[in-house]
Amino acid sequence: MKDVEGRVVSFESLRGKVIFLNIWATWCPPCIAEMPNIQSLYEKVGSEEIAFVMLSVDRKGLDKVKKFIARKGFTFPVYLPISQIPEEFNSPSIPSTYIISPEGKIVAQQSGMAEYDTPEMRNFLLKLAKKTTNPLTPAK
């Protein structure tokens, strides 16, 4: 994938982190409607351990996405795919959101719009991240 500055980023480089992956497009009203809530979640829990990947499937390209994000004032990381999206992330609708564990397993999935900045979601993400960062946590 590439970021809005055009830099190539390997999804594999995020291994070991909790990943909040949201697949969206600028022409998708439900995607746009849930973005302020995702921005709020990002501001509260985005960190070295919790990576946000806002993956735009816009076919119109980087400039349109970059302008859209700037106009809305979003600061979460935005990317565009530069290769085929893996089968595991193919959904019949967007927005689609996936929570991926540090081990690379999909642990939660949502097709369609949702509210993500909730105490339950914040705790879920933080607990997932803590499992790998706290050396005192016993292995199960």
ChimeraX attribute file (.defattr): number of C-alpha atoms within 10 A of each C-alpha:
attribute: neighborCount
match mode: 1-to-1
recipient: residues
	/A:1	20
	/A:2	18
	/A:3	18
	/A:4	19
	/A:5	11
	/A:6	12
	/A:7	10
	/A:8	14
	/A:9	15
	/A:10	10
	/A:11	12
	/A:12	8
	/A:13	8
	/A:14	18
	/A:15	15
	/A:16	18
	/A:17	22
	/A:18	30
	/A:19	26
	/A:20	21
	/A:21	18
	/A:22	25
	/A:23	22
	/A:24	25
	/A:25	21
	/A:26	17
	/A:27	10
	/A:28	12
	/A:29	13
	/A:30	16
	/A:31	21
	/A:32	16
	/A:33	13
	/A:34	18
	/A:35	22
	/A:36	17
	/A:37	16
	/A:38	21
	/A:39	19
	/A:40	17
	/A:41	20
	/A:42	22
	/A:43	13
	/A:44	11
	/A:45	18
	/A:46	21
	/A:47	14
	/A:48	10
	/A:49	20
	/A:50	23
	/A:51	21
	/A:52	25
	/A:53	22
	/A:54	21
	/A:55	23
	/A:56	21
	/A:57	18
	/A:58	16
	/A:59	11
	/A:60	10
	/A:61	12
	/A:62	18
	/A:63	12
	/A:64	13
	/A:65	21
	/A:66	15
	/A:67	12
	/A:68	13
	/A:69	17
	/A:70	10
	/A:71	9
	/A:72	11
	/A:73	11
	/A:74	16
	/A:75	12
	/A:76	19
	/A:77	16
	/A:78	20
	/A:79	25
	/A:80	25
	/A:81	16
	/A:82	10
	/A:83	8
	/A:84	7
	/A:85	12
	/A:86	7
	/A:87	7
	/A:88	8
	/A:89	15
	/A:90	11
	/A:91	14
	/A:92	9
	/A:93	11
	/A:94	20
	/A:95	24
	/A:96	21
	/A:97	24
	/A:98	20
	/A:99	21
	/A:100	23
	/A:101	22
	/A:102	19
	/A:103	11
	/A:104	15
	/A:105	12
	/A:106	15
	/A:107	11
	/A:108	11
	/A:109	15
	/A:110	14
	/A:111	15
	/A:112	16
	/A:113	18
	/A:114	17
	/A:115	13
	/A:116	19
	/A:117	19
	/A:118	12
	/A:119	9
	/A:120	10
	/A:121	14
	/A:122	16
	/A:123	12
	/A:124	13
	/A:125	20
	/A:126	17
	/A:127	13
	/A:128	20
	/A:129	21
	/A:130	15
	/A:131	15
	/A:132	18
	/A:133	13
	/A:134	9
	/A:135	9
	/A:136	8
	/A:137	10
	/A:138	7
	/A:139	7
	/A:140	3
